[in-house]
Amino acid sequence: MKIRRREFLGNAVTGAAGALTPGELLKAAPAGTASSVPTGMVPLGKQSKLTVSRLGIGTGMRAWMRESNHTRLGREKFEATLRYGYDQGLRLFDMADLYGAHEYVARVLAGKPRESYTLVSKIWFHPRGLPEKERPDADVVVKRFLKELKTDYIDLVQIHCMSKRDWPRQMRKQMDLMEGLKEKGLIRAHGVSCHSIAALEAAAEEPWVDVVHARINPYATKMDGPPEKVVPALRKIHNAGKGIIGMKLIGEGTFGNNPEKRARSVRFVVGLGFVNTMIVGFERPKEIDEFVTRVRKALARQATA
């Protein structure tokens, strides 16, 4: 490793003391004082002013061209899982133009108090990935999102899948447009979904960013790098007052048949103390029950350590 384990563990994992073995790295260290309820409400950083459920539902498992594992389940099964999640207290719904989930979520939430849930979506500016060739500006896209979601405002809109160090320079026009939407009350916060260490580091330094989507688990599976590099980058983001939404905790389903890896990943992320909320692309209600149970155990372990 380029960074020695002792140095990483002493500086990267909140609450860690001394040098730990590689196996102990996978056991989250106790940290933080957030709500001990798995589905409790927590601040999404300081800058965003948003309060969200500790757990959220992702809707983009293996998504492309406005299709995903979730939409491929069919309307009945997908919406039943979304509805079950809401009833269990998972009130953050993470979407993106790439996923094609807006209308599903809108149907499930129709008639429910708007203040009872958080809507998150992302704008895709890359050449491939959507059926259309055109990539309209953020103000045009968000107005379409509002119609699809049947809402007057979206809580959080992200620039999707940034990987370059200079993404703030490349996206400045869109960032300015999104700031204008925020001033008008059409969105409440904005930020970026990162897919590289360089993009994470840029997000930490960019004042415009309210919230960051970041891939995090202790195995470096479907991540931007090993935990030794990702965790310090996330700490910088947290220290800058920005919210962190943790994704890929289950390695995009890679740990689906490995209960021990799932449990260790939850313990690790909960124990960092600065990942504000976690999203998982649940495909059936029983997966929600299992994850809530694992988070409850991780929180209890953290509280008694």
WOTA-V245111 format. One record per run of one state. SS is the DSSP state (2 for helix, 1 for strand, 0 for the rest). FROM is the first residue (numbers start at 1). TO is the last residue. Records with the same first field share a line. If there is no record, write none. Layout:
# WOTA-V245111
SS=FROM-TO + FROM-TO
This chain:
# WOTA-V245111
0=1-4 + 12-21 + 26-40 + 44-50 + 54-54 + 59-63 + 65-66 + 68-68 + 73-74 + 88-91 + 95-101 + 110-113 + 117-117 + 124-137 + 150-153 + 163-166 + 171-171 + 184-186 + 195-196 + 206-210 + 216-226 + 240-242 + 248-258 + 273-276 + 281-284 + 305-305
2=5-11 + 22-25 + 69-72 + 75-87 + 102-109 + 114-116 + 138-149 + 167-170 + 172-183 + 197-205 + 227-239 + 259-272 + 285-304
1=41-43 + 51-53 + 55-58 + 64-64 + 67-67 + 92-94 + 118-123 + 154-162 + 187-194 + 211-215 + 243-247 + 277-280
